[in-house]
Amino acid sequence: GDVALTNSYLQDCFATLKPLMREFIDNSLLLRTWVTLLLPKTEDGDNLGVQLQCNTINTCDDYMVDVKRLYHYINGYYSERAKLISKFDKYGSKAHECVQ
């Protein structure tokens, strides 16, 4: 069959984004671990510092979930594209007739 052309703009964007996303996730895990290790025991009295550290941990978790979701979306894009190309190869002539 014919070779399916790729969207070079998307391919360039994904090639740029994926390493940055992996680096962001790694750095977020490092920050989260560091803040967790520095977390003192909660005691009676002023716990503002502990609360700020917990908020930092929660924020890291939230951003990591979002970035991981985007990372998996990019990988899913390629999987879905491959499925569509496979179907087009299988039913290509019939699909082409339906479009016209």
C-alpha positions as CSV (number, residue, x, y, z in Angstrom):
1,G,0.0,0.0,0.0
2,D,0.9,3.6,0.1
3,V,3.0,5.0,2.8
4,A,1.1,7.2,5.3
5,L,2.7,10.6,5.6
6,T,3.2,11.9,9.1
7,N,2.3,15.3,10.4
8,S,5.8,16.7,10.7
9,Y,4.6,19.6,12.9
10,L,3.1,17.2,15.4
11,Q,6.1,14.9,15.2
12,D,8.5,17.8,15.9
13,C,6.3,19.0,18.8
14,F,6.2,15.5,20.3
15,A,9.9,15.0,19.9
16,T,10.5,18.3,21.8
17,L,7.9,17.7,24.4
18,K,8.4,14.1,25.4
19,P,12.0,14.5,26.8
20,L,10.9,17.7,28.6
21,M,7.9,15.9,30.1
22,R,10.1,13.0,31.3
23,E,12.5,15.5,32.8
24,F,9.7,17.3,34.5
25,I,8.3,14.1,36.0
26,D,11.8,13.1,37.3
27,N,12.4,16.5,38.8
28,S,9.0,16.6,40.4
29,L,9.7,13.2,42.0
30,L,13.0,14.5,43.3
31,L,11.4,17.6,44.7
32,R,8.5,15.6,46.3
33,T,11.0,13.1,47.9
34,W,13.2,15.9,49.2
35,V,10.3,17.8,50.7
36,T,8.9,14.6,52.2
37,L,12.2,13.8,53.8
38,L,12.4,17.3,55.3
39,L,8.8,17.0,56.7
40,P,9.0,17.4,60.5
41,K,6.6,15.7,62.9
42,T,3.4,17.6,63.3
43,E,3.3,19.0,66.8
44,D,1.0,21.3,68.7
45,G,1.5,24.9,67.9
46,D,2.6,26.6,64.7
47,N,2.4,24.1,61.8
48,L,2.4,26.6,58.9
49,G,5.7,25.2,57.6
50,V,4.4,21.6,57.7
51,Q,1.2,22.8,55.9
52,L,3.3,24.5,53.2
53,Q,5.4,21.4,52.7
54,C,2.2,19.3,52.4
55,N,0.8,21.7,49.9
56,T,4.0,21.5,47.9
57,I,3.8,17.7,47.8
58,N,0.2,17.8,46.7
59,T,1.0,20.4,44.0
60,C,3.8,18.1,42.7
61,D,1.5,15.2,42.6
62,D,-1.2,17.2,40.7
63,Y,1.2,18.4,38.1
64,M,2.8,15.0,37.7
65,V,-0.6,13.4,37.1
66,D,-1.4,16.1,34.4
67,V,2.0,15.7,32.7
68,K,1.7,11.8,32.8
69,R,-1.7,12.1,31.2
70,L,-0.4,14.2,28.4
71,Y,2.6,11.9,27.9
72,H,0.2,8.9,27.6
73,Y,-2.0,10.9,25.3
74,I,0.9,11.4,22.9
75,N,1.7,7.7,22.9
76,G,-2.0,7.0,22.4
77,Y,-2.0,9.3,19.4
78,Y,0.5,7.0,17.7
79,S,-1.4,3.9,18.6
80,E,-4.7,5.3,17.3
81,R,-3.0,6.5,14.2
82,A,-1.6,3.0,13.6
83,K,-5.0,1.4,14.0
84,L,-6.6,3.9,11.5
85,I,-3.8,3.3,9.0
86,S,-4.3,-0.5,9.4
87,K,-8.0,-0.2,8.8
88,F,-7.4,2.1,5.8
89,D,-5.0,-0.5,4.4
90,K,-7.6,-3.2,4.9
91,Y,-10.7,-1.3,3.6
92,G,-8.9,1.5,1.7
93,S,-10.6,1.2,-1.6
94,K,-14.1,1.0,0.0
95,A,-13.3,3.9,2.3
96,H,-12.1,6.0,-0.6
97,E,-15.4,5.2,-2.5
98,C,-17.5,6.3,0.5
99,V,-15.6,9.6,0.8
100,Q,-16.3,10.5,-2.8
